[in-house]
Every structure is written in C-alpha cells, then in structure tokens.
Amino acid sequence: MMNPAPLIEMACAYWHSATLIAAVRLDLFSRLAEGPANPAELAERLKTDPVATDALLTGLASLGLVTKTDDRFANAPLADTFLVAGRPAFLGPALQYNGDVYPLWADLHTVVRVGDATRAPDQYLGDDADRTRNFVYGMHHRALGVGRAVAQVIRLEAAPASPTSAAARAPTRRSWPRPARISPPRSWICPGSWPSPARSWPAWGWPTG
C-alpha cells in the first residue's frame, strides 16, 4: 500500500513558513538576541501572550531556528546571522514580503481558473508604506544574495604583464576572463506576481544596507 505521507507533508509545508514569518513580524529574533530567555521573559520583551509565545518558540525550535537549554531559548546560528535586525545580512523585510504575497499564492486555484494573475501595483507600492518598504527591501536583499553567489563563482584571473604602449594594453576579446555558467541559488528566487514599477517611491527612500 502506498504511503500518503509525502502529500501530507506538502499540504502542511506552509506551517513552517507561517511560523518563521510570524516570528519575523514580531521581531522575535532581535529580542532573543538580547539574551537567552524563557517563554515568559520573552513574552514580556515582545508584549505577547506567554502561552502562545511558548508554542511559537517550540515551533521555531523544531525548525532549528532557536535552541533550548533547560527552559531558556536562544537564537540558533542561522537565525542569529540573518534574522536579527541591524546585522549586515538581515533578511527581515525580504521575509515579510514573502508573507505579504502569501494571499496571492493561497488564491492560486482562482488564478488558474480565470487565467488572470494581475494585481494592481498599489497593492505593493504606494498605498501601504509598510508593504512598499517590505517589497523594496525584499528585492534589495534578493539582489544582494544573488550578487554574493555570483561573486563566489566568478574568477577574475590576473592579467599577464602587458607591454608599455597603451594600444597593447587595451583589452582584447580573448583577454577577458570567461565567466562561469551559474544559476542563482533557489533560496533567493521566489516565483510569483511581480508588480509594475512604482509611480513614486516613499519618502524614506532606497535601502542602503
């Protein structure tokens, strides 16, 4: 008899992302970076319900995003690197953008039925400053991730000693290094509906970090 477990796992997979995005929206990892805490202590920092906070921490521990020693939780290395606000590789807004577009994915069956995945740009840009910020930073962080991956695989070999004349020093087609054939890491690419360019960007401007 065939085992339906793979189907059940697929159907429940969004529980993982919902747990992650809930923690990001609560800024849980940043508060936990202040020091290990039990659920009641962390709930005090977050101003959340202690029982529900305990359940969320248990879910995050099952995902390997936090660790538990006795009754105290702390960020796991992955969360400490990418999910703490202010860290160089912080991905909070990018993950919040994933949460913002979840309703579109939840309605995928309707899109397939009617054949129209178009969404007004104002759903992402302009009408809601927080969602606009998440979108811009989300695209920014994805670009940074792809850029870092590209930088790791492209080797720019040192040019050989060149003659003194400017004409001889001019690069030829053969002198350029051949870039490696690469594919962007799947973890940075998320298919879906991408909105049209904004008519204008909010006053807080472009991301710089």
DAQUI-V803272 format. One record per helix or strand of 2 or more residues. SS is the DSSP state (H for helix, E for strand). FROM is the first residue (numbers start at 1). LEN is the number of residues. If there is no record, write none. Layout:
SS_FROM_LEN + SS_FROM_LEN
This chain:
H_5_8 + H_14_12 + H_28_5 + H_39_8 + H_50_13 + E_66_4 + E_72_4 + H_77_6 + H_92_15 + H_108_7 + H_121_3 + H_129_25 + H_166_4 + H_173_3 + H_186_3
